[in-house]
Amino acid sequence: MNKNKHDKGRGPNCLTSVLGVLLLIASVCGAVSAATQPINLNSSWTEHDPFQLFAGVQTLSNQSSSGFTSAHSGAVSDLGEQPRVYQEFTGVDTSQVGQKLSVSFDVQFHDLLTEGDTQFRFGFGDTTTNQGLIPIMIDMGPAFGSSLRMRYDDSITDDENGAVPTYEAGNYSGFLSGSGTFGNGGSSPTGESSGGLGVDTATIHTFTTTVERLERNVDFSFPPDGIADEVVNGWYTTVTWTSDVPGAETLFVDTNNGEFAEFDVDTELGVYPEDTFNTRGRIENIDTLGFLMFNNQPFAAGSGSYTISNFTVEYDDGALAADFDEDTDVDGDDLAIWDTNYGLTGTATKMQGDADADMDVAGSDYLIWQQEFTGPAMSAAVARAVPEPSALLLAATAAFPSLLRRKRNT
């Protein structure tokens, strides 16, 4: 064992005890992958508001990259004339499993909404295929409460003659109109219809949503035999909703568990097969996002407004930050690289064990390795060359799940 290499740059107690490693594992939730990055938006938003020869009914104000206020002066007469608010940005690749976008924002309605099927929608678009994805679609109104649904969206640009259209710059006549509804979840953060959207003008509602491309191993045999015989690709969408009403809880909705979903034989998590429900091909280059009030007269008095604030959007490219040897997995070989270079500061690269791109090799990089670990264990040859700290790390990593199970059972 080359003891000098491992003493260099380390204190006598640094990462040499299983206890220290377990403490690191316990804080793994704080690890941040270098693969996640914010999407920078413009300080102004764009509207599609063509009613009455493009005179429109919508006025935007208080615009910034984190939000806007939309004021409606009256009703419109057609679906394609309902005002949309959107932003376009440099497209991000969403063709690979593990790639995802995450959004967070607040919304406040300054006027009461029309009772009934008034819908507040947020979604993404892919202008290259002229289609979209709606993770947040909420029916609301005092008489009906609120429910969450998810949809694939047929088109951004609609064709009035029913032909399959191509995207036309600035024409968002079909954006977020939706083509098919999948999954749903009811209730509101307070558990009552009075806690829904647009039923008062004081409440601030907070939403987060994540859309992720993934694959599920599905058993299509009949009767089911519990053995996967097909890999299904699609979007996994989740939503959280809370508000500043006293006592409000955070409502979590997994919209991928309803009719038409296909479920993984091991995890039992669902997905809506995109190749089945998106006839124009997959959404693989998301480059726009926006909002829609899906009602010809969304506000009860005819006019009204709402404000979006604290809007953020992040993109995760799905890359494994702790894949130090770049062989498409995170395993013991990557841990050996981290161990070899532990303590390196100021010049470290990913291939030397720097997972969080801060140019050093430290405990935070180990946390990312632990979070992304895919296995298998390191090869025997590498294992023999790994010094005591790595052996302790591996032992602690292996022991941690059993310790966690024991804790849950007590």
Secondary structure, 3 states (H helix, E strand, C coil): CCHHHHHCCCCCCCCCCHHHHHHHHHCHHHCCCCCEEECCCCCCCEEECCHHHHCCCEEEEEEECCEEEEEECCCCCCHHHCCEEEEEEEEEECCCCCCEEEEEEEEEECCCECCCCEEEEEEEEECCCCEEEEEEEEEECCCCCCEEEEEEECCCCCCCCCCCCCCCCCCCCCCCCCCEEEEEEECCCCCCHHHCCCCCCCCCEEEEEEEEEEEEEECCCCCCCCCCCEEEEEEEEEEEEEECCCCCCCEEEECCCCCCCEEECCCCCEEEEHHHHCCCCCCCEEEEEEEEEECCCCECCCCEEEEEEEEEEEEECCCCCCCCCCCCCCCHHHHHHHHHHCCCECCCCHHHCCCCCCCECCHHHHHHHHHHCCCCCCCHHHHHHCCHHHHHHHHHHHHHHHHHHHHHHC
